[in-house]
Amino acid sequence: MRREWPVYLTLLVLLVLLAGWVGIARFPQSAPAVAVERWPLVGRWIGELRRRYLPPEPPPAPAAGGEEDGGEAAAGAPRAAGVAPAERARTRSGPALPSPSLPPRDGSLWLAPGEALRARPEAGAEAVAEVDAFTEVTVLERAERWRRVRFGGREGWVFEPERAPGEPPLGRDPAPPRPLPATAPDPARLAAARGLLGAGAVESRLGPYLLASDADPRLTEFLARIAAAVEPAYVERYRQAPVGLPAEAVVVFAREADYRAFQQGEERLTTLPAGGHASGGLVALWAGERRRDDVAATLVHELTHLLNRRALGPALPPWLDEGLANDLAWGAIDADRALDPRRLGGAVERSGLEVTYHGPRAALRALAEAGGAGGLPRLSSLAALDWETFVRSPRRDQHYSLAGFFLRYLSSGDRGALAPALHAFLAAVAAGGPSDGAALVRHLGRSWDSLQWGFERWLSAVAAAEAGYVPGVETADDAEAVQRDDGGF
């Protein structure tokens, strides 16, 4: 019997290796497969084996107005125990420009930033709205060279000059979008918001912004301290200084019903479950019975959209615009109400055996569960989504969560090694350079496969740390600190 034990041991080892090989081949994106790459000696070999069985990248998403993106496994919204995450939706004055040379669809027209919609089909007619981003709009009526279109919930007339056959709708060499100064709130929309506020409404300041609100003064006082901290945190984290000074207004509704009534005036937002939005120099959100930190996260998210416009430009792709907004909004709020984006915010509440996750903690768990089931979307596919598909897909919550944690990875993952390249990319965008995924990977000097591997590894480590699976690391904050300072994972 003693002579036979080496044979049995060898067979056992071979069976374990075979089972591991089959597991990695069938579930290459699972959390255990990612985790074993941290093992010494065999980790590098396991990583190579994993990548060999990763599914191919799905094709780029169709342009706005096409079918929903496909090829990604559906994942639930980042909710736990029935608690919704911090709100991530906002209105946009138009989709990010896929390409200035794209022909307009039948019955549509491309408008450039600064173009005005007029009350009548006359050059001297009153302007009823101004476009602040490259936007494709639907043509409702034609009168010679004038076109009646709908934009931002309003209708007006724009002049369409004659173009030679095949000429791009915005010309051969359109000026690249650059950072724009702050926009004063649209008077009509601000008046509509004031009309919906309750009898106890007051107007004051929310940090550097005008405030109109009927919410609890203790809440708005808290939000004012947060609002004052957003721009300094933005500059410190992304190394981009917004042009000019803030000039926008913030409306905080005490009741959700009043906010929903106001939301109906934003054509592109009417069917979205938004907790807040930014449009026309105005940020609107509601408080209701939401947690105070969740309301603050919504405010930071929407103010970041205003800062993106002033620091980077108005035509950002959704993965970047929403990713930056989520990354900053998901920062921790310290005891002195300072915003610290280096640490993950959100909360975990425990009551007996029931655990409830809030905000980014809920989003983190949802992404980790999707990754464990092999259903985490490819980052390259996320970067190819147009705005309409990004926000209206059944996977919209996953898109927002993935974009936020991807920007968080670029800012602080891999011990901060990617942050300088991210800052260089953002500086190039602000100078009028491309803001698409291809430009990002060029600045990072990494392929999408490499980024995917590094991101999944980082996300798995942070999620495991938050769940208490990593010895000596109890929270996601600790996991990020370990990665940033000690190399850790």
C-alpha positions in Angstrom: 0.0 0.0 0.0 2.8 2.4 0.9 4.3 1.8 -2.6 1.0 2.8 -4.2 0.4 6.2 -2.5 2.7 8.1 -5.0 0.5 6.8 -7.8 -2.7 7.9 -6.1 -1.2 11.3 -5.2 -0.2 11.8 -8.8 -3.7 10.8 -10.1 -5.2 13.2 -7.5 -3.0 16.1 -8.7 -3.8 15.4 -12.3 -7.5 15.3 -11.6 -7.3 18.7 -9.8 -5.3 20.2 -12.7 -7.8 18.8 -15.2 -10.8 20.2 -13.2 -9.1 23.6 -13.0 -8.4 23.6 -16.7 -12.0 22.7 -17.5 -13.2 25.4 -15.1 -11.0 28.1 -16.6 -12.0 27.1 -20.1 -15.7 27.2 -19.4 -15.7 30.2 -17.1 -12.7 32.4 -18.0 -14.3 35.6 -16.6 -15.3 34.1 -13.3 -14.0 35.6 -10.0 -12.2 32.4 -9.0 -10.4 32.2 -12.4 -9.3 35.8 -12.0 -8.3 35.3 -8.4 -6.0 32.4 -9.0 -3.9 34.6 -11.3 -2.5 36.2 -8.1 -0.9 32.8 -7.1 2.9 32.7 -7.3 4.6 30.6 -9.9 1.5 29.4 -11.7 -0.4 32.7 -11.9 1.2 33.9 -15.1 0.5 30.5 -16.8 -3.1 30.6 -15.6 -3.5 34.1 -16.9 -2.3 33.1 -20.4 -4.7 30.1 -20.3 -7.6 32.3 -19.2 -7.1 34.8 -22.0 -7.0 32.0 -24.6 -10.6 31.1 -23.7 -12.0 34.6 -23.3 -15.0 35.2 -25.6 -14.4 37.3 -28.7 -15.3 41.0 -28.5 -18.8 41.7 -29.8 -19.0 44.1 -32.8 -19.3 47.8 -32.2 -22.8 49.0 -31.2 -25.0 50.5 -33.9 -25.5 54.2 -34.3 -28.3 56.0 -32.5 -31.7 54.9 -33.6 -30.6 51.4 -34.4 -31.1 48.2 -32.5 -30.0 47.7 -28.9 -26.5 46.5 -28.3 -26.2 42.8 -28.3 -23.7 40.1 -27.2 -23.6 41.1 -23.6 -25.2 39.0 -20.8 -27.9 40.8 -19.0 -27.2 41.8 -15.5 -29.6 43.3 -12.9 -29.4 46.9 -11.9 -26.9 47.5 -9.1 -29.5 47.1 -6.4 -29.5 45.0 -3.2 -32.4 44.3 -1.0 -34.6 46.5 -3.1 -32.5 49.6 -2.7 -31.8 51.6 -5.8 -28.2 52.9 -6.4 -27.4 56.6 -6.5 -29.0 58.0 -9.6 -26.9 58.0 -12.8 -29.1 59.5 -15.6 -29.1 62.9 -17.0 -30.4 64.7 -20.0 -28.2 65.6 -22.9 -28.8 68.2 -25.5 -27.8 65.7 -28.1 -25.9 62.4 -28.6 -22.1 62.6 -28.7 -21.0 63.1 -32.3 -20.1 59.7 -33.8 -18.5 61.3 -36.8 -19.0 64.7 -38.3 -19.0 63.1 -41.8 -21.9 60.8 -41.1 -24.9 61.5 -43.4 -28.1 62.5 -41.7 -30.9 60.0 -41.6 -33.9 60.6 -43.7 -35.9 63.4 -42.1 -33.1 64.5 -39.8 -30.4 67.2 -39.7 -27.1 67.7 -38.0 -26.7 70.9 -35.9 -23.4 72.3 -34.7 -22.7 73.9 -31.3 -23.8 77.5 -31.2 -26.5 77.1 -33.8 -29.8 78.8 -32.9 -33.4 77.6 -33.2 -35.6 80.6 -34.3 -39.3 81.3 -33.6 -40.0 81.8 -37.3 -38.3 80.8 -40.5 -36.5 84.2 -40.7 -32.9 85.1 -40.1 -33.8 87.9 -37.7 -36.4 86.0 -35.7 -36.1 85.5 -32.0 -33.9 82.6 -30.9 -35.8 80.1 -28.8 -32.9 77.7 -28.1 -29.2 77.3 -28.8 -27.4 74.0 -29.5 -24.5 73.3 -27.2 -23.3 70.0 -28.7 -23.2 68.3 -32.1 -26.7 67.0 -32.4 -28.8 65.1 -34.9 -32.4 66.4 -34.8 -35.6 65.3 -36.5 -37.1 67.6 -39.2 -40.7 68.3 -38.5 -41.5 70.7 -41.4 -39.8 72.3 -44.4 -40.1 75.8 -45.8 -37.7 76.4 -48.7 -34.3 76.1 -47.0 -35.7 76.4 -43.5 -36.4 73.4 -41.3 -38.5 73.2 -38.2 -36.9 70.8 -35.7 -37.3 69.8 -32.1 -34.4 70.2 -29.7 -34.3 70.0 -25.9 -38.1 69.9 -25.6 -38.5 73.0 -27.8 -39.3 73.5 -31.5 -37.8 76.1 -33.8 -36.5 76.9 -37.2 -33.0 76.4 -38.5 -31.5 77.3 -41.9 -30.0 74.4 -44.0 -27.6 75.7 -46.6 -27.2 73.9 -49.9 -24.4 71.4 -50.1 -22.8 69.6 -53.0 -23.8 65.9 -53.3 -21.7 63.8 -50.9 -20.7 66.8 -48.8 -20.7 66.0 -45.1 -23.5 67.7 -43.1 -21.0 69.7 -41.0 -18.6 70.5 -43.7 -15.2 69.0 -44.5 -13.3 70.4 -41.6 -15.7 71.3 -38.7 -14.1 73.0 -35.7 -13.5 70.4 -33.0 -15.5 70.9 -29.8 -13.6 72.7 -27.1 -14.4 73.5 -23.5 -17.2 76.1 -23.2 -17.9 78.7 -20.5 -20.7 78.1 -18.0 -24.2 78.6 -19.3 -26.7 80.7 -17.4 -29.9 78.9 -16.6 -32.5 78.9 -19.3 -35.1 81.5 -18.1 -38.1 79.6 -19.2 -37.0 76.3 -17.6 -36.0 78.1 -14.4 -39.4 79.7 -14.3 -41.1 76.4 -14.8 -39.1 74.9 -12.0 -39.9 77.7 -9.6 -43.6 77.3 -10.5 -43.5 73.6 -9.3 -41.7 74.3 -6.0 -43.8 74.4 -2.9 -44.9 77.4 -0.9 -41.8 77.3 1.3 -39.4 77.6 -1.5 -36.4 79.8 -1.0 -33.6 81.0 -3.3 -30.0 81.2 -2.1 -26.6 79.8 -3.0 -25.5 76.2 -3.3 -21.7 76.6 -3.1 -20.9 78.6 -6.3 -24.3 77.9 -7.9 -27.7 79.7 -7.6 -30.2 77.5 -5.6 -33.9 77.3 -5.7 -35.5 74.7 -3.4 -38.4 73.8 -1.2 -36.4 70.9 0.5 -35.4 70.8 4.2 -32.9 73.7 4.8 -30.7 71.2 6.7 -30.4 69.2 3.6 -29.6 72.1 1.3 -27.0 73.4 3.8 -25.3 70.0 3.7 -25.5 70.0 -0.2 -24.0 73.5 -0.3 -20.8 72.2 1.4 -20.6 69.3 -1.0 -21.2 71.6 -4.1 -18.4 73.8 -3.0 -16.0 70.8 -2.9 -16.8 69.4 -6.3 -14.7 71.6 -8.6 -11.6 71.4 -6.5 -11.9 67.6 -6.3 -12.4 67.5 -10.1 -9.3 69.5 -10.8 -7.2 67.4 -8.3 -8.4 64.1 -9.7 -8.4 64.7 -13.4 -5.8 67.5 -13.7 -8.1 69.6 -15.9 -9.2 73.1 -14.9 -12.7 74.2 -16.2 -12.8 77.5 -18.1 -14.4 80.5 -16.4 -16.6 80.5 -13.4 -19.8 78.6 -12.6 -23.0 80.4 -13.7 -25.6 77.6 -13.6 -28.4 77.1 -11.2 -29.5 74.1 -9.1 -33.1 73.2 -8.3 -33.7 70.7 -5.4 -37.3 69.5 -5.3 -38.6 68.2 -1.9 -41.1 65.9 -3.7 -40.4 63.4 -6.4 -43.8 64.2 -8.1 -42.8 67.8 -8.7 -39.5 66.7 -10.2 -41.2 64.3 -12.5 -43.5 67.0 -13.7 -40.5 69.2 -14.4 -38.8 66.2 -16.1 -41.6 66.0 -18.6 -40.2 69.2 -20.2 -37.0 67.4 -21.2 -38.0 65.5 -24.3 -35.1 63.1 -24.2 -35.5 62.3 -20.5 -39.2 61.8 -20.2 -39.0 57.9 -20.1 -35.9 57.6 -18.1 -35.9 56.8 -14.3 -33.7 59.8 -13.5 -33.0 61.1 -10.0 -31.6 64.3 -11.5 -30.5 65.8 -14.7 -28.5 68.7 -16.2 -29.7 70.7 -19.2 -29.7 74.3 -20.3 -27.5 75.6 -17.5 -29.8 74.0 -14.9 -29.3 71.0 -12.6 -32.5 69.6 -11.2 -32.9 66.7 -8.6 -35.3 65.5 -6.0 -34.9 64.6 -2.3 -38.0 62.8 -1.2 -37.2 60.1 1.4 -33.8 59.3 -0.2 -30.8 58.9 1.9 -28.9 62.2 2.3 -25.7 60.7 0.8 -27.6 59.4 -2.2 -29.0 62.9 -2.9 -25.5 64.3 -2.5 -24.1 61.7 -5.0 -26.8 62.7 -7.5 -25.8 66.4 -7.1 -22.1 65.6 -7.6 -22.9 63.5 -10.6 -24.8 66.3 -12.3 -22.4 69.0 -11.4 -19.6 66.9 -12.9 -21.5 67.0 -16.2 -21.3 70.8 -16.0 -17.6 70.6 -15.2 -17.0 68.2 -18.1 -18.5 70.8 -20.5 -16.3 73.6 -19.1 -13.1 71.4 -18.8 -13.3 69.0 -21.8 -16.0 70.1 -24.2 -19.7 69.4 -24.9 -19.4 66.4 -27.2 -18.1 63.7 -25.0 -19.0 60.0 -25.6 -21.2 58.6 -22.9 -18.6 56.2 -21.4 -16.4 59.1 -20.7 -19.0 61.7 -19.7 -21.0 59.4 -17.5 -17.9 57.5 -16.3 -16.3 60.7 -14.9 -19.6 61.8 -13.4 -20.0 58.4 -11.6 -16.4 58.2 -10.5 -16.5 61.6 -8.8 -20.0 61.1 -7.4 -18.9 57.8 -5.9 -16.3 59.4 -3.7 -16.5 59.2 0.0 -17.9 62.1 2.1 -15.7 62.8 5.1 -16.9 64.0 8.5 -16.2 67.6 7.5 -18.3 67.1 4.4 -15.3 67.2 2.1 -15.5 65.0 -1.0 -12.7 62.5 -1.3 -12.9 60.6 -4.7 -9.9 58.5 -3.8 -12.1 56.4 -1.4 -15.3 54.6 -2.4 -18.4 56.1 -0.9 -21.8 54.4 -0.4 -22.9 52.5 2.7 -23.6 48.9 3.9 -26.4 48.4 6.4 -26.7 45.2 8.3 -29.8 44.1 10.2 -29.5 40.5 11.5 -28.8 38.4 8.4 -30.1 41.0 6.0 -27.5 43.2 4.3 -28.4 46.3 2.2 -25.9 48.0 -0.1 -26.2 51.6 -1.2 -24.8 53.6 -4.1 -21.4 52.4 -5.5 -21.3 49.5 -3.0 -24.5 48.1 -4.7 -23.1 48.8 -8.2 -19.8 47.1 -7.2 -21.6 43.9 -6.1 -23.7 43.8 -9.3 -20.7 44.1 -11.5 -18.8 41.5 -9.5 -21.7 39.1 -9.8 -21.9 39.7 -13.5 -18.2 39.0 -13.8 -18.5 35.8 -11.7 -21.1 34.5 -14.1 -18.9 35.4 -17.2 -21.3 38.2 -18.1 -19.2 41.3 -17.7 -19.3 43.4 -21.0 -16.2 44.1 -22.9 -14.8 47.6 -22.2 -14.2 48.1 -25.9 -17.9 47.6 -26.6 -18.8 50.0 -23.8 -16.6 52.7 -25.4 -18.4 52.2 -28.8 -21.9 52.8 -27.5 -23.7 56.0 -28.6 -25.7 58.0 -26.0 -29.1 56.7 -26.9 -28.0 53.1 -26.7 -26.0 53.7 -23.6 -29.0 55.2 -21.6 -32.0 53.4 -23.2 -30.7 49.8 -23.4 -32.1 47.3 -20.8 -28.5 47.1 -19.6 -28.3 50.9 -18.9 -27.6 50.4 -15.2 -24.8 48.1 -16.0 -23.4 50.6 -18.6 -23.4 53.4 -16.0 -21.8 51.2 -13.3 -19.1 49.8 -15.7 -18.2 53.3 -17.0 -17.9 54.6 -13.4 -15.6 51.8 -12.2 -13.6 51.8 -15.4 -12.8 55.5 -14.8 -12.1 54.7 -11.2 -9.7 52.0 -12.4 -7.9 54.4 -14.7 -7.6 57.0 -12.0 -6.4 54.8 -9.1 -6.0 51.2 -10.2 -2.6 49.5 -10.8 -1.1 51.6 -8.1 -2.0 54.7 -10.0 0.2 53.7 -13.0 -2.6 54.6 -15.5 -3.5 58.0 -14.1 -0.8 60.1 -15.9 -1.9 58.6 -19.3 -5.5 59.3 -18.4 -4.6 62.9 -17.6 -2.8 63.3 -20.9 -5.8 61.9 -22.8 -8.1 64.3 -21.1 -5.8 67.2 -21.8 -5.8 66.2 -25.5 -9.6 66.0 -25.5 -9.8 69.5 -24.1 -7.4 70.7 -26.9 -9.9 69.4 -29.5 -8.5 65.9 -29.9 -10.6 62.7 -30.3 -12.4 61.4 -27.2 -13.2 57.9 -28.4 -11.9 54.6 -27.1 -9.2 54.3 -29.8 -7.6 57.6 -28.6 -7.7 56.4 -25.0 -5.9 53.2 -25.7 -3.3 55.1 -27.7 -2.5 57.3 -24.7 -2.5 54.4 -22.3 -0.2 52.3 -24.5 -2.3 49.2 -23.8 -4.6 47.0 -25.9 -8.2 46.5 -25.0 -7.4 42.9 -24.0 -4.8 44.1 -21.6 -7.1 46.8 -20.1 -9.9 44.2 -19.8 -7.6 41.8 -18.0 -6.3 44.4 -15.6 -9.7 45.9 -15.0 -11.3 42.6 -14.2 -8.5 41.6 -11.9 -8.8 45.0 -10.1 -12.6 44.8 -9.8 -12.5 41.3 -8.5 -10.0 42.3 -5.8 -11.9 45.3 -4.7 -15.2 43.4 -4.6 -13.6 40.6 -2.7 -12.1 43.0 -0.2 -15.5 44.7 0.2 -17.0 41.4 1.0 -14.2 40.6 3.5 -12.6 37.8 1.6 -9.1 39.2 1.5 -7.2 38.6 4.8 -6.3 41.9 6.5 -8.5 43.9 4.1 -12.0 44.6 5.2 -13.4 47.2 2.8 -13.2 48.4 -0.8 -11.4 51.5 0.6 -8.7 49.3 2.1 -8.4 47.4 -1.1 -7.8 50.5 -3.1 -5.3 51.8 -0.6 -3.4 48.5 -0.7 -3.3 48.7 -4.5 -2.3 52.3 -4.5 0.4 52.1 -1.9 1.7 48.6 -1.5 1.2 46.9 -4.8 -1.3 44.5 -3.0 -3.2 42.6 -5.6 
